Structure formats: structure tokens, C-alpha cells
Amino acid sequence: MFTGEAAGGALLVGGIAYLVFCALVADIGWRKGRGWFAGFLLSLLFTPLIGGIVLGLLSKPVNVPATDVRVPCPQCKEGILVDAALCRFCHTPLSWQGNTPSIR
């Protein structure tokens, strides 16, 4: 097989390839709504192939309601985030009754 420096170089290339595959599996899991670090660690411990299979078999994450729901400002009618204390466009102070803003 390899001897001396060649063995060290092959080991380094193999280790880097292994880490790249672990990161790839973690990225695929992250795109499906799972934690990137958990997927990377799972792949690192159990090989990228097993880590990818386990990530694929895990139940789907619970949908979290969107936090960037926008409603029109009562003053300037620009879209503002629900629960904003101040309109970022006209700087009007706001108070909320449910999902409806009103001027303070």
C-alpha cells in the first residue's frame, strides 16, 4: 500500500472527504427542517450513509407558525410584522388587539 508521506496524504484526503460527506448529509437534513449540527454529529459517529438513512427515517418536525406575517400599518399602510411596537416606515407607535394594529 502506501508508505511514509503517501500514507499520510491519503489519510488526510480520506478524512477530508469523510467530513465533506458528513456536512453534506447535515445540510440535506437542515433543508428538511432538522438541526444541522445534530445531523453532522450523527453522520460523523455512524458514517454519512447511516446518518442520512436515520435522518430520512426521523419523523417530520412540527410546523412552526411563520413569524414574518405582515399586516398594513394603520397610518402609512405599509406592511409591518405582527406584534411590532413601532412601524418601521412611519415610526408610528402601535398597540395590538389580536392581529389588528391600532395607533397608540
DOTORDO-68496 format. One record per atom (N, C-alpha, C, CB): residue number from 1; atom name; x, y, z; chain; residue in one letter. Coordinates in steps of 0.1 Angstrom, whole numbers. Glycine has a CB too. Layout:
R  resi  name      x      y      z  chain  resn
R   NUM    CA      X      Y      Z      A     A
...
***
This chain:
R  resi  name      x      y      z  chain  resn
R     1     N      8    -12      0      A     M
R     1    CA      0      0      0      A     M
R     1     C      9     12      0      A     M
R     1    CB    -10      0     12      A     M
R     2     N      5     22      8      A     F
R     2    CA     12     35      9      A     F
R     2     C     22     34     20      A     F
R     2    CB      2     47     11      A     F
R     3     N     33     41     18      A     T
R     3    CA     43     42     28      A     T
R     3     C     47     57     30      A     T
R     3    CB     56     33     24      A     T
R     4     N     51     60     42      A     G
R     4    CA     56     73     45      A     G
R     4     C     47     84     43      A     G
R     4    CB     69     75     37      A     G
R     5     N     51     94     35      A     E
R     5    CA     43    106     32      A     E
R     5     C     31    103     24      A     E
R     5    CB     52    116     24      A     E
R     6     N     31     93     15      A     A
R     6    CA     20     90      7      A     A
R     6     C      8     85     16      A     A
R     6    CB     24     79     -3      A     A
R     7     N     12     77     26      A     A
R     7    CA      1     72     35      A     A
R     7     C     -5     83     43      A     A
R     7    CB      7     62     45      A     A
R     8     N      3     93     47      A     G
R     8    CA     -2    105     54      A     G
R     8     C    -11    113     45      A     G
R     8    CB      9    113     60      A     G
R     9     N     -7    115     33      A     G
R     9    CA    -15    122     23      A     G
R     9     C    -29    116     20      A     G
R     9    CB     -8    125     10      A     G
R    10     N    -28    102     18      A     A
R    10    CA    -41     95     16      A     A
R    10     C    -50     96     28      A     A
R    10    CB    -37     80     12      A     A
R    11     N    -45     95     40      A     L
R    11    CA    -53     96     52      A     L
R    11     C    -59    109     53      A     L
R    11    CB    -44     93     64      A     L
R    12     N    -52    120     50      A     L
R    12    CA    -57    133     50      A     L
R    12     C    -68    135     40      A     L
R    12    CB    -46    144     48      A     L
R    13     N    -66    131     28      A     V
R    13    CA    -76    132     18      A     V
R    13     C    -89    124     21      A     V
R    13    CB    -71    128      4      A     V
R    14     N    -87    112     27      A     G
R    14    CA    -98    104     31      A     G
R    14     C   -106    111     42      A     G
R    14    CB    -94     90     35      A     G
R    15     N    -99    117     52      A     G
R    15    CA   -105    123     63      A     G
R    15     C   -113    136     59      A     G
R    15    CB    -95    127     73      A     G
R    16     N   -107    143     50      A     I
R    16    CA   -114    155     45      A     I
R    16     C   -127    151     37      A     I
R    16    CB   -105    163     36      A     I
R    17     N   -126    140     29      A     A
R    17    CA   -137    136     21      A     A
R    17     C   -148    131     31      A     A
R    17    CB   -133    124     12      A     A
R    18     N   -145    124     41      A     Y
R    18    CA   -154    119     51      A     Y
R    18     C   -162    131     58      A     Y
R    18    CB   -147    111     62      A     Y
R    19     N   -154    142     62      A     L
R    19    CA   -160    153     68      A     L
R    19     C   -170    161     58      A     L
R    19    CB   -150    163     73      A     L
R    20     N   -166    161     45      A     V
R    20    CA   -174    167     35      A     V
R    20     C   -187    160     33      A     V
R    20    CB   -167    168     21      A     V
R    21     N   -187    146     33      A     F
R    21    CA   -199    139     32      A     F
R    21     C   -208    140     44      A     F
R    21    CB   -195    124     30      A     F
R    22     N   -201    141     56      A     C
R    22    CA   -209    144     68      A     C
R    22     C   -216    157     68      A     C
R    22    CB   -200    143     81      A     C
R    23     N   -209    167     63      A     A
R    23    CA   -215    181     62      A     A
R    23     C   -226    181     51      A     A
R    23    CB   -204    191     58      A     A
R    24     N   -225    173     40      A     L
R    24    CA   -235    172     30      A     L
R    24     C   -248    166     36      A     L
R    24    CB   -230    164     18      A     L
R    25     N   -246    155     43      A     V
R    25    CA   -258    149     50      A     V
R    25     C   -264    158     59      A     V
R    25    CB   -254    135     57      A     V
R    26     N   -256    166     67      A     A
R    26    CA   -262    175     77      A     A
R    26     C   -269    186     69      A     A
R    26    CB   -251    181     85      A     A
R    27     N   -264    191     58      A     D
R    27    CA   -271    201     50      A     D
R    27     C   -284    196     45      A     D
R    27    CB   -262    206     39      A     D
R    28     N   -285    184     40      A     I
R    28    CA   -297    179     35      A     I
R    28     C   -308    178     46      A     I
R    28    CB   -295    165     29      A     I
R    29     N   -303    173     58      A     G
R    29    CA   -312    173     70      A     G
R    29     C   -317    186     74      A     G
R    29    CB   -305    166     81      A     G
R    30     N   -308    196     73      A     W
R    30    CA   -312    210     77      A     W
R    30     C   -322    216     67      A     W
R    30    CB   -299    219     77      A     W
R    31     N   -321    213     54      A     R
R    31    CA   -331    217     45      A     R
R    31     C   -344    211     47      A     R
R    31    CB   -326    214     31      A     R
R    32     N   -345    199     54      A     K
R    32    CA   -357    193     57      A     K
R    32     C   -362    197     70      A     K
R    32    CB   -356    178     56      A     K
R    33     N   -356    206     77      A     G
R    33    CA   -361    212     90      A     G
R    33     C   -355    206    102      A     G
R    33    CB   -376    210     90      A     G
R    34     N   -344    199    101      A     R
R    34    CA   -337    193    112      A     R
R    34     C   -325    201    116      A     R
R    34    CB   -334    178    110      A     R
R    35     N   -319    199    127      A     G
R    35    CA   -307    206    131      A     G
R    35     C   -295    202    123      A     G
R    35    CB   -305    204    146      A     G
R    36     N   -287    212    119      A     W
R    36    CA   -275    209    111      A     W
R    36     C   -265    202    119      A     W
R    36    CB   -270    222    105      A     W
R    37     N   -262    207    131      A     F
R    37    CA   -252    202    140      A     F
R    37     C   -255    187    144      A     F
R    37    CB   -249    210    152      A     F
R    38     N   -268    185    147      A     A
R    38    CA   -272    171    151      A     A
R    38     C   -270    162    139      A     A
R    38    CB   -287    171    155      A     A
R    39     N   -273    166    127      A     G
R    39    CA   -271    157    115      A     G
R    39     C   -257    155    113      A     G
R    39    CB   -278    164    103      A     G
R    40     N   -248    165    114      A     F
R    40    CA   -234    164    112      A     F
R    40     C   -228    154    123      A     F
R    40    CB   -227    177    113      A     F
R    41     N   -232    156    135      A     L
R    41    CA   -227    147    146      A     L
R    41     C   -232    132    144      A     L
R    41    CB   -232    152    159      A     L
R    42     N   -244    131    140      A     L
R    42    CA   -249    117    137      A     L
R    42     C   -241    111    126      A     L
R    42    CB   -264    118    133      A     L
R    43     N   -239    118    115      A     S
R    43    CA   -231    113    104      A     S
R    43     C   -217    110    107      A     S
R    43    CB   -232    122     92      A     S
R    44     N   -211    119    116      A     L
R    44    CA   -197    117    120      A     L
R    44     C   -196    104    128      A     L
R    44    CB   -193    129    128      A     L
R    45     N   -205    102    137      A     L
R    45    CA   -204     90    145      A     L
R    45     C   -208     77    138      A     L
R    45    CB   -213     91    157      A     L
R    46     N   -218     77    129      A     F
R    46    CA   -223     65    123      A     F
R    46     C   -221     64    108      A     F
R    46    CB   -237     63    126      A     F
R    47     N   -212     71    102      A     T
R    47    CA   -209     72     88      A     T
R    47     C   -220     80     81      A     T
R    47    CB   -208     58     82      A     T
R    48     N   -216     87     71      A     P
R    48    CA   -226     95     64      A     P
R    48     C   -238     87     58      A     P
R    48    CB   -219    103     53      A     P
R    49     N   -235     75     54      A     L
R    49    CA   -246     67     48      A     L
R    49     C   -257     64     59      A     L
R    49    CB   -241     54     42      A     L
R    50     N   -253     59     70      A     I
R    50    CA   -262     56     81      A     I
R    50     C   -268     68     86      A     I
R    50    CB   -255     48     93      A     I
R    51     N   -261     79     88      A     G
R    51    CA   -266     92     92      A     G
R    51     C   -277     97     83      A     G
R    51    CB   -255    102     94      A     G
R    52     N   -275     96     70      A     G
R    52    CA   -285    100     60      A     G
R    52     C   -298     92     61      A     G
R    52    CB   -280    100     46      A     G
R    53     N   -296     79     63      A     I
R    53    CA   -308     70     65      A     I
R    53     C   -316     73     77      A     I
R    53    CB   -303     55     65      A     I
R    54     N   -309     75     88      A     V
R    54    CA   -316     79    101      A     V
R    54     C   -323     92    100      A     V
R    54    CB   -305     79    113      A     V
R    55     N   -316    102     94      A     L
R    55    CA   -323    115     92      A     L
R    55     C   -335    114     83      A     L
R    55    CB   -313    125     86      A     L
R    56     N   -334    105     74      A     G
R    56    CA   -346    103     65      A     G
R    56     C   -357     96     72      A     G
R    56    CB   -342     96     53      A     G
R    57     N   -354     88     81      A     L
R    57    CA   -365     80     88      A     L
R    57     C   -371     87    100      A     L
R    57    CB   -359     67     93      A     L
R    58     N   -364     98    105      A     L
R    58    CA   -370    105    116      A     L
R    58     C   -383    112    112      A     L
R    58    CB   -360    116    121      A     L
R    59     N   -392    113    122      A     S
R    59    CA   -405    120    119      A     S
R    59     C   -403    134    115      A     S
R    59    CB   -414    119    132      A     S
R    60     N   -412    139    108      A     K
R    60    CA   -412    153    103      A     K
R    60     C   -413    162    115      A     K
R    60    CB   -423    155     93      A     K
R    61     N   -405    174    115      A     P
R    61    CA   -407    183    125      A     P
R    61     C   -420    190    125      A     P
R    61    CB   -395    194    124      A     P
R    62     N   -424    195    137      A     V
R    62    CA   -437    202    138      A     V
R    62     C   -436    215    131      A     V
R    62    CB   -441    204    153      A     V
R    63     N   -446    219    123      A     N
R    63    CA   -446    232    116      A     N
R    63     C   -447    243    127      A     N
R    63    CB   -457    233    106      A     N
R    64     N   -438    253    126      A     V
R    64    CA   -439    264    135      A     V
R    64     C   -445    276    127      A     V
R    64    CB   -424    269    140      A     V
R    65     N   -455    283    133      A     P
R    65    CA   -461    293    126      A     P
R    65     C   -451    304    121      A     P
R    65    CB   -472    300    134      A     P
R    66     N   -454    309    109      A     A
R    66    CA   -445    320    104      A     A
R    66     C   -445    332    113      A     A
R    66    CB   -449    323     89      A     A
R    67     N   -433    337    115      A     T
R    67    CA   -432    349    123      A     T
R    67     C   -431    362    115      A     T
R    67    CB   -419    348    132      A     T
R    68     N   -431    360    102      A     D
R    68    CA   -430    372     93      A     D
R    68     C   -443    375     86      A     D
R    68    CB   -419    370     83      A     D
R    69     N   -454    373     93      A     V
R    69    CA   -467    376     88      A     V
R    69     C   -469    391     89      A     V
R    69    CB   -479    369     96      A     V
R    70     N   -473    397     78      A     R
R    70    CA   -473    412     77      A     R
R    70     C   -488    417     76      A     R
R    70    CB   -465    417     66      A     R
R    71     N   -490    428     82      A     V
R    71    CA   -503    435     81      A     V
R    71     C   -501    449     78      A     V
R    71    CB   -512    433     95      A     V
R    72     N   -510    456     72      A     P
R    72    CA   -508    470     69      A     P
R    72     C   -508    479     81      A     P
R    72    CB   -519    475     59      A     P
R    73     N   -499    489     81      A     C
R    73    CA   -498    499     92      A     C
R    73     C   -511    508     91      A     C
R    73    CB   -485    508     91      A     C
R    74     N   -517    511    102      A     P
R    74    CA   -529    519    102      A     P
R    74     C   -527    534     97      A     P
R    74    CB   -536    519    115      A     P
R    75     N   -514    538     98      A     Q
R    75    CA   -511    552     94      A     Q
R    75     C   -506    553     80      A     Q
R    75    CB   -499    557    103      A     Q
R    76     N   -496    545     76      A     C
R    76    CA   -490    546     63      A     C
R    76     C   -494    535     53      A     C
R    76    CB   -475    547     64      A     C
R    77     N   -500    524     58      A     K
R    77    CA   -505    513     50      A     K
R    77     C   -494    504     45      A     K
R    77    CB   -513    518     39      A     K
R    78     N   -481    506     50      A     E
R    78    CA   -470    497     46      A     E
R    78     C   -471    484     54      A     E
R    78    CB   -457    504     48      A     E
R    79     N   -466    473     49      A     G
R    79    CA   -466    460     56      A     G
R    79     C   -457    460     68      A     G
R    79    CB   -463    449     46      A     G
R    80     N   -462    457     79      A     I
R    80    CA   -454    456     92      A     I
R    80     C   -456    442     98      A     I
R    80    CB   -458    467    102      A     I
R    81     N   -446    438    105      A     L
R    81    CA   -447    425    112      A     L
R    81     C   -458    425    123      A     L
R    81    CB   -434    421    118      A     L
R    82     N   -465    414    125      A     V
R    82    CA   -475    413    136      A     V
R    82     C   -467    414    149      A     V
R    82    CB   -483    399    135      A     V
R    83     N   -472    421    158      A     D
R    83    CA   -466    424    171      A     D
R    83     C   -455    434    171      A     D
R    83    CB   -461    411    177      A     D
R    84     N   -454    442    160      A     A
R    84    CA   -444    453    160      A     A
R    84     C   -448    464    169      A     A
R    84    CB   -441    458    146      A     A
R    85     N   -439    470    177      A     A
R    85    CA   -443    480    186      A     A
R    85     C   -443    494    179      A     A
R    85    CB   -434    481    198      A     A
R    86     N   -436    494    168      A     L
R    86    CA   -434    507    161      A     L
R    86     C   -433    504    146      A     L
R    86    CB   -421    514    165      A     L
R    87     N   -440    512    137      A     C
R    87    CA   -439    510    123      A     C
R    87     C   -425    514    118      A     C
R    87    CB   -450    518    116      A     C
R    88     N   -419    505    111      A     R
R    88    CA   -405    508    106      A     R
R    88     C   -405    518     95      A     R
R    88    CB   -398    495    102      A     R
R    89     N   -416    521     89      A     F
R    89    CA   -417    531     78      A     F
R    89     C   -420    545     83      A     F
R    89    CB   -427    527     68      A     F
R    90     N   -431    547     91      A     C
R    90    CA   -435    560     95      A     C
R    90     C   -433    562    110      A     C
R    90    CB   -450    562     92      A     C
R    91     N   -427    552    117      A     H
R    91    CA   -424    553    131      A     H
R    91     C   -436    556    140      A     H
R    91    CB   -413    564    133      A     H
R    92     N   -448    552    136      A     T
R    92    CA   -459    553    145      A     T
R    92     C   -459    543    156      A     T
R    92    CB   -472    553    136      A     T
R    93     N   -461    547    168      A     P
R    93    CA   -462    537    179      A     P
R    93     C   -475    529    177      A     P
R    93    CB   -462    543    193      A     P
R    94     N   -475    516    179      A     L
R    94    CA   -486    507    177      A     L
R    94     C   -490    499    189      A     L
R    94    CB   -483    497    165      A     L
R    95     N   -503    496    190      A     S
R    95    CA   -508    487    200      A     S
R    95     C   -516    476    193      A     S
R    95    CB   -516    494    212      A     S
R    96     N   -517    464    198      A     W
R    96    CA   -523    453    191      A     W
R    96     C   -535    448    198      A     W
R    96    CB   -513    442    189      A     W
R    97     N   -546    445    191      A     Q
R    97    CA   -558    437    196      A     Q
R    97     C   -559    425    186      A     Q
R    97    CB   -571    446    196      A     Q
R    98     N   -553    414    191      A     G
R    98    CA   -553    402    182      A     G
R    98     C   -543    405    171      A     G
R    98    CB   -567    399    176      A     G
R    99     N   -547    404    158      A     N
R    99    CA   -538    406    147      A     N
R    99     C   -540    420    141      A     N
R    99    CB   -539    395    137      A     N
R   100     N   -547    429    148      A     T
R   100    CA   -551    442    142      A     T
R   100     C   -543    453    150      A     T
R   100    CB   -566    444    143      A     T
R   101     N   -535    460    142      A     P
R   101    CA   -528    471    149      A     P
R   101     C   -537    484    150      A     P
R   101    CB   -515    475    141      A     P
R   102     N   -534    492    160      A     S
R   102    CA   -540    505    162      A     S
R   102     C   -530    515    167      A     S
R   102    CB   -552    504    171      A     S
R   103     N   -532    527    164      A     I
R   103    CA   -522    538    168      A     I
R   103     C   -524    540    183      A     I
R   103    CB   -524    551    160      A     I
R   104     N   -513    541    190      A     R
R   104    CA   -513    543    205      A     R
R   104     C   -516    558    207      A     R
R   104    CB   -500    539    211      A     R
***
